[in-house]
């Protein structure tokens, strides 16, 4: 799906977004989704596994985002209030 994300971003079809997942007592993880320009969203899947792409730290979210937008000066990393961040 990574190639599909890159092609969709380059075509101006949308952008990846990051949804916080409550992991109980463990630090938050983020599910990667793709938001289309019409506002609809779709899951980003790990190639060949059918599992949703998850990032396990805020640093991973930032690095993932910078991989698609190397000139970005900020990225929104949503959190769950009161939960630890990885």
PyMOL commands that set and color helices and strands:
alter all, ss='L'
color gray80, all
select helices_A, chain A and resi 2-10+58-68
alter helices_A, ss='H'
color red, helices_A
select strands_A, chain A and resi 14-21+29-36+41-43+54-55
alter strands_A, ss='S'
color yellow, strands_A
deselect
rebuild
show_as cartoon
